[in-house]
Amino acid sequence: MIPPPLLPPPLVGPRATIEVSLPDGSRHDVEFDGTMVSVGRGTDNDIVIADERVSRHHGRFTARHGTLVYTDLGSTNGSQVGGVRVREIALGAGDVVRLGRAALTVRPRA
């Protein structure tokens, strides 16, 4: 008797909470489950930041090889992590992405 073929486990992206701190002092959380999350000034983004220093389509969070990745989409004023301007970066718990006067902090999620 031939055993059934082994199937790889389903692909699951990283899970995280993105804590959004806006220039007006407000805060809210966005759950990241492995699907793309867009960020920018435009109202069609998943995370909307009302700050003139933030481009309409500033950046995006995606999953790549089980890792949370932030990509700047060629914004005018750029994105920073750890005080360094980045185009694309793998993120871990506690990392802070700064866009204009907003801060997006990565928190682990079970």
MDTraj code that builds the backbone (N, CA, C; nanometers):
import mdtraj as md
import numpy as np

residues = "MET ILE PRO PRO PRO LEU LEU PRO PRO PRO LEU VAL GLY PRO ARG ALA THR ILE GLU VAL SER LEU PRO ASP GLY SER ARG HIS ASP VAL GLU PHE ASP GLY THR MET VAL SER VAL GLY ARG GLY THR ASP ASN ASP ILE VAL ILE ALA ASP GLU ARG VAL SER ARG HIS HIS GLY ARG PHE THR ALA ARG HIS GLY THR LEU VAL TYR THR ASP LEU GLY SER THR ASN GLY SER GLN VAL GLY GLY VAL ARG VAL ARG GLU ILE ALA LEU GLY ALA GLY ASP VAL VAL ARG LEU GLY ARG ALA ALA LEU THR VAL ARG PRO ARG ALA".split()
xyz = np.array([
    [0.0837, -0.1173, 0.0000],
    [0.0000, 0.0000, 0.0000],
    [0.0891, 0.1249, 0.0000],
    [0.0579, 0.2170, -0.0858],
    [0.1358, 0.3409, -0.0982],
    [0.0721, 0.4468, -0.0077],
    [0.1534, 0.5085, 0.0807],
    [0.0970, 0.6132, 0.1677],
    [0.0616, 0.7370, 0.0856],
    [-0.0355, 0.8149, 0.1332],
    [-0.0714, 0.9371, 0.0607],
    [0.0459, 1.0341, 0.0613],
    [0.0552, 1.1180, -0.0411],
    [0.1673, 1.2133, -0.0449],
    [0.1572, 1.3126, 0.0706],
    [0.2735, 1.3512, 0.1192],
    [0.2762, 1.4522, 0.2246],
    [0.2600, 1.5895, 0.1620],
    [0.1696, 1.6633, 0.2168],
    [0.1464, 1.7983, 0.1665],
    [0.2172, 1.8972, 0.2570],
    [0.2753, 2.0005, 0.1986],
    [0.3399, 2.1010, 0.2837],
    [0.2344, 2.1746, 0.3650],
    [0.2733, 2.2257, 0.4806],
    [0.1758, 2.3025, 0.5591],
    [0.1333, 2.4259, 0.4806],
    [0.0112, 2.4737, 0.5056],
    [-0.0330, 2.5930, 0.4342],
    [0.0579, 2.7112, 0.4673],
    [0.0762, 2.7983, 0.3694],
    [0.1585, 2.9173, 0.3921],
    [0.0847, 3.0137, 0.4832],
    [0.1506, 3.0538, 0.5871],
    [0.0922, 3.1496, 0.6811],
    [0.1920, 3.2625, 0.6954],
    [0.1480, 3.3827, 0.6718],
    [0.2361, 3.4978, 0.6845],
    [0.2583, 3.5332, 0.8296],
    [0.3490, 3.6222, 0.8551],
    [0.3733, 3.6660, 0.9920],
    [0.2495, 3.7356, 1.0460],
    [0.2300, 3.7260, 1.1751],
    [0.1181, 3.7927, 1.2394],
    [0.1760, 3.8986, 1.3326],
    [0.1221, 4.0169, 1.3225],
    [0.1713, 4.1259, 1.4060],
    [0.0610, 4.2290, 1.4233],
    [0.0796, 4.3132, 1.5204],
    [-0.0051, 4.4298, 1.5374],
    [0.0800, 4.5511, 1.5050],
    [0.0286, 4.6380, 1.4204],
    [0.0979, 4.7629, 1.3890],
    [0.0285, 4.8721, 1.4685],
    [0.1001, 4.9258, 1.5670],
    [0.0468, 5.0325, 1.6511],
    [0.0729, 5.1653, 1.5800],
    [-0.0339, 5.2335, 1.5421],
    [-0.0243, 5.3568, 1.4647],
    [-0.0394, 5.4764, 1.5593],
    [0.0647, 5.5594, 1.5694],
    [0.0611, 5.6825, 1.6494],
    [0.0635, 5.7994, 1.5519],
    [-0.0461, 5.8746, 1.5479],
    [-0.0625, 5.9826, 1.4502],
    [-0.0182, 6.1172, 1.5053],
    [0.0069, 6.2142, 1.4163],
    [0.0549, 6.3458, 1.4586],
    [-0.0389, 6.4180, 1.5562],
    [-0.1702, 6.3882, 1.5506],
    [-0.2647, 6.4553, 1.6398],
    [-0.2687, 6.3930, 1.7792],
    [-0.1837, 6.2930, 1.8029],
    [-0.1766, 6.2280, 1.9335],
    [-0.2641, 6.1037, 1.9453],
    [-0.3467, 6.0769, 1.8469],
    [-0.4329, 5.9590, 1.8535],
    [-0.3534, 5.8331, 1.8196],
    [-0.4049, 5.7209, 1.8676],
    [-0.3406, 5.5911, 1.8420],
    [-0.4474, 5.4883, 1.8107],
    [-0.4105, 5.3937, 1.7242],
    [-0.4956, 5.2778, 1.6998],
    [-0.4095, 5.1635, 1.6480],
    [-0.4648, 5.0440, 1.6544],
    [-0.3923, 4.9246, 1.6123],
    [-0.4486, 4.8713, 1.4818],
    [-0.3599, 4.8188, 1.3989],
    [-0.3978, 4.7519, 1.2750],
    [-0.3393, 4.6117, 1.2818],
    [-0.4236, 4.5114, 1.2636],
    [-0.3776, 4.3728, 1.2676],
    [-0.3204, 4.3353, 1.1313],
    [-0.1996, 4.2780, 1.1326],
    [-0.1356, 4.2313, 1.0099],
    [-0.1395, 4.0796, 1.0123],
    [-0.2005, 4.0200, 0.9092],
    [-0.2152, 3.8746, 0.9048],
    [-0.1428, 3.8110, 0.7870],
    [-0.0549, 3.8872, 0.7230],
    [0.0196, 3.8336, 0.6103],
    [-0.0235, 3.8903, 0.4765],
    [-0.1374, 3.9577, 0.4729],
    [-0.1797, 4.0218, 0.3484],
    [-0.1290, 4.1650, 0.3466],
    [-0.1219, 4.2244, 0.2293],
    [-0.0652, 4.3585, 0.2154],
    [-0.1467, 4.4629, 0.2923],
    [-0.0762, 4.5550, 0.3566],
    [-0.1364, 4.6696, 0.4245],
    [-0.0699, 4.7942, 0.3668],
    [-0.1494, 4.8801, 0.3036],
    [-0.0952, 5.0028, 0.2435],
    [-0.1048, 5.1174, 0.3435],
    [-0.0115, 5.2127, 0.3300],
    [-0.0074, 5.3269, 0.4211],
    [0.0227, 5.4534, 0.3417],
    [-0.0465, 5.5618, 0.3764],
    [-0.0241, 5.6893, 0.3092],
    [-0.1306, 5.7906, 0.3448],
    [-0.1225, 5.9054, 0.2838],
    [-0.2165, 6.0143, 0.3085],
    [-0.3501, 5.9919, 0.2385],
    [-0.3500, 5.9194, 0.1271],
    [-0.4722, 5.8954, 0.0508],
    [-0.5715, 5.8107, 0.1282],
    [-0.6997, 5.8433, 0.1137],
    [-0.8040, 5.7728, 0.1886],
    [-0.8265, 5.6293, 0.1408],
    [-0.7644, 5.5903, 0.0297],
    [-0.7777, 5.4531, -0.0188],
    [-0.6754, 5.3581, 0.0437],
    [-0.5945, 5.4052, 0.1386],
    [-0.4964, 5.3212, 0.2075],
    [-0.5613, 5.2501, 0.3258],
    [-0.4998, 5.1397, 0.3685],
    [-0.5461, 5.0688, 0.4881],
    [-0.5139, 5.1490, 0.6142],
    [-0.3979, 5.2147, 0.6147],
    [-0.3593, 5.3050, 0.7238],
    [-0.3485, 5.4442, 0.6628],
    [-0.4375, 5.5335, 0.7046],
    [-0.4399, 5.6702, 0.6510],
    [-0.3738, 5.7632, 0.7524],
    [-0.2752, 5.8399, 0.7043],
    [-0.2024, 5.9339, 0.7890],
    [-0.2224, 6.0742, 0.7320],
    [-0.2971, 6.1546, 0.8039],
    [-0.3251, 6.2919, 0.7608],
    [-0.2077, 6.3811, 0.8015],
    [-0.1042, 6.3800, 0.7200],
    [0.0171, 6.4572, 0.7448],
    [0.0724, 6.4971, 0.6090],
    [0.0937, 6.6270, 0.5884],
    [0.1412, 6.6751, 0.4585],
    [0.2796, 6.6220, 0.4221],
    [0.3526, 6.5673, 0.5186],
    [0.4847, 6.5096, 0.4918],
    [0.4771, 6.3650, 0.4418],
    [0.3557, 6.3101, 0.4418],
    [0.3349, 6.1714, 0.3993],
    [0.2754, 6.1728, 0.2594],
    [0.3299, 6.0923, 0.1696],
    [0.2800, 6.0833, 0.0318],
    [0.1443, 6.0130, 0.0287],
    [0.0692, 6.0356, -0.0796],
    [-0.0628, 5.9712, -0.0927],
    [-0.0521, 5.8204, -0.0824],
    [0.0450, 5.7613, -0.1462],
    [0.0724, 5.6176, -0.1373],
    [0.2186, 5.6036, -0.0954],
    [0.2411, 5.6088, 0.0332],
    [0.3758, 5.6208, 0.0889],
    [0.4500, 5.4872, 0.0956],
    [0.3846, 5.3856, 0.1484],
    [0.4525, 5.2576, 0.1660],
    [0.3548, 5.1439, 0.1838],
    [0.4107, 5.0234, 0.2073],
    [0.3243, 4.9073, 0.2306],
    [0.3978, 4.8038, 0.3143],
    [0.3193, 4.7303, 0.3914],
    [0.3662, 4.6165, 0.4689],
    [0.3229, 4.4909, 0.3948],
    [0.4152, 4.3967, 0.3789],
    [0.3843, 4.2695, 0.3149],
    [0.4552, 4.1582, 0.3916],
    [0.4223, 4.0351, 0.3545],
    [0.4913, 3.9190, 0.4102],
    [0.5797, 3.8605, 0.3022],
    [0.7008, 3.8262, 0.3406],
    [0.7927, 3.7631, 0.2458],
    [0.8752, 3.6591, 0.3218],
    [0.8642, 3.5346, 0.2808],
    [0.9389, 3.4248, 0.3430],
    [0.9163, 3.4218, 0.4942],
    [0.7918, 3.4448, 0.5364],
    [0.7587, 3.4397, 0.6785],
    [0.8019, 3.5596, 0.7589],
    [0.8398, 3.6676, 0.6917],
    [0.8888, 3.7880, 0.7589],
    [0.8042, 3.9079, 0.7192],
    [0.7814, 3.9975, 0.8142],
    [0.7111, 4.1226, 0.7865],
    [0.8089, 4.2182, 0.7201],
    [0.7717, 4.2715, 0.6044],
    [0.8594, 4.3595, 0.5271],
    [0.7875, 4.4914, 0.5018],
    [0.8577, 4.6028, 0.5227],
    [0.8056, 4.7353, 0.4884],
    [0.8792, 4.7840, 0.3642],
    [0.8029, 4.8379, 0.2682],
    [0.8605, 4.8933, 0.1459],
    [0.8120, 5.0363, 0.1281],
    [0.9057, 5.1297, 0.1115],
    [0.8720, 5.2672, 0.0774],
    [0.8450, 5.2693, -0.0737],
    [0.7361, 5.3307, -0.1139],
    [0.6957, 5.3293, -0.2546],
    [0.7469, 5.4503, -0.3325],
    [0.8656, 5.4976, -0.2984],
    [0.9233, 5.6127, -0.3682],
    [0.8667, 5.7433, -0.3178],
    [0.8317, 5.7478, -0.1895],
    [0.7730, 5.8685, -0.1310],
    [0.8707, 5.9859, -0.1380],
    [0.8163, 6.1046, -0.1359],
    [0.8983, 6.2251, -0.1433],
    [0.9878, 6.2423, -0.0214],
    [0.9317, 6.2253, 0.0998],
    [1.0073, 6.2498, 0.2226],
    [1.0653, 6.1230, 0.2858],
    [1.0384, 6.0087, 0.2279],
    [1.0995, 5.8849, 0.2737],
    [1.0391, 5.8264, 0.3995],
    [1.0931, 5.7109, 0.4363],
    [1.0540, 5.6362, 0.5562],
    [1.1809, 5.6062, 0.6336],
    [1.1698, 5.6072, 0.7666],
    [1.2868, 5.5805, 0.8502],
    [1.2584, 5.4691, 0.9496],
    [1.3599, 5.3878, 0.9735],
    [1.3574, 5.2878, 1.0796],
    [1.4890, 5.3039, 1.1548],
    [1.4797, 5.3254, 1.2845],
    [1.6013, 5.3452, 1.3645],
    [1.6787, 5.4684, 1.3242],
    [1.6091, 5.5709, 1.2741],
    [1.6746, 5.6949, 1.2342],
    [1.7438, 5.6890, 1.0990],
    [1.7286, 5.5774, 1.0276],
    [1.7926, 5.5593, 0.8976],
    [1.6849, 5.5507, 0.7897],
    [1.7034, 5.6269, 0.6831],
    [1.6081, 5.6221, 0.5724],
    [1.6173, 5.4853, 0.5039],
    [1.5008, 5.4253, 0.4798],
    [1.4975, 5.2916, 0.4202],
    [1.4081, 5.2908, 0.2975],
    [1.4435, 5.2032, 0.2047],
    [1.3575, 5.1774, 0.0899],
    [1.2774, 5.0503, 0.1141],
    [1.3452, 4.9496, 0.1699],
    [1.2795, 4.8237, 0.2034],
    [1.3549, 4.7613, 0.3190],
    [1.2779, 4.7039, 0.4150],
    [1.3435, 4.6484, 0.5336],
    [1.2565, 4.5393, 0.5955],
    [1.3210, 4.4330, 0.6433],
    [1.2536, 4.3295, 0.7213],
    [1.2391, 4.3822, 0.8638],
    [1.1215, 4.3639, 0.9210],
    [1.0923, 4.4200, 1.0528],
    [1.0732, 4.3111, 1.1571],
    [1.1022, 4.3470, 1.2813],
    [1.0786, 4.2583, 1.3946],
    [1.0040, 4.3329, 1.5038],
    [0.9690, 4.2606, 1.6082],
    [0.8958, 4.3195, 1.7203],
    [0.9713, 4.4393, 1.7765],
    [0.8999, 4.5479, 1.7963],
    [0.9587, 4.6691, 1.8528],
    [1.0129, 4.7671, 1.7514],
    [1.0282, 4.7258, 1.6263],
    [1.0765, 4.8193, 1.5236],
    [0.9723, 4.9286, 1.5001],
    [1.0206, 5.0497, 1.4755],
    [0.9335, 5.1651, 1.4527],
    [0.9630, 5.2228, 1.3148],
    [0.8585, 5.2287, 1.2315],
    [0.8684, 5.2918, 1.1000],
    [0.8134, 5.4330, 1.1159],
    [0.8926, 5.5337, 1.0774],
    [0.8488, 5.6735, 1.0882],
    [0.8202, 5.7294, 0.9496],
    [0.6997, 5.7859, 0.9364],
    [0.6555, 5.8510, 0.8132],
    [0.6079, 5.9898, 0.8534],
    [0.6748, 6.0928, 0.8089],
    [0.6378, 6.2269, 0.8532],
    [0.6453, 6.2322, 1.0047],
    [0.5347, 6.2755, 1.0679],
    [0.5306, 6.2820, 1.2147],
    [0.4596, 6.1619, 1.2759],
    [0.4290, 6.0617, 1.1964],
    [0.3624, 5.9402, 1.2458],
    [0.4646, 5.8318, 1.2759],
    [0.4306, 5.7451, 1.3714],
    [0.5154, 5.6312, 1.4072],
    [0.4312, 5.5047, 1.4006],
    [0.4836, 5.4030, 1.3317],
    [0.4165, 5.2745, 1.3189],
    [0.5051, 5.1704, 1.3874],
    [0.4613, 5.1204, 1.5018],
    [0.5408, 5.0294, 1.5835],
    [0.4911, 4.8870, 1.5668],
    [0.5823, 4.7953, 1.5420],
    [0.5487, 4.6539, 1.5222],
    [0.5442, 4.5859, 1.6595],
    [0.4305, 4.5229, 1.6874],
    [0.4113, 4.4476, 1.8122],
    [0.3810, 4.3027, 1.7765],
    [0.4345, 4.2074, 1.8527],
    [0.4045, 4.0662, 1.8233],
    [0.2580, 4.0347, 1.8529],
    [0.2080, 3.9371, 1.7802],
    [0.0705, 3.8902, 1.8007],
    [0.0727, 3.7388, 1.7952],
    [0.0043, 3.6761, 1.8858],
    [0.0011, 3.5287, 1.8890],
    [-0.0791, 3.4735, 1.7735],
])
top = md.Topology()
chain = top.add_chain()
for i, resn in enumerate(residues, 1):
    res = top.add_residue(resn, chain, resSeq=i)
    for name in ("N", "CA", "C"):
        top.add_atom(name, md.element.get_by_symbol(name[0]), res)
traj = md.Trajectory(xyz[None], top)
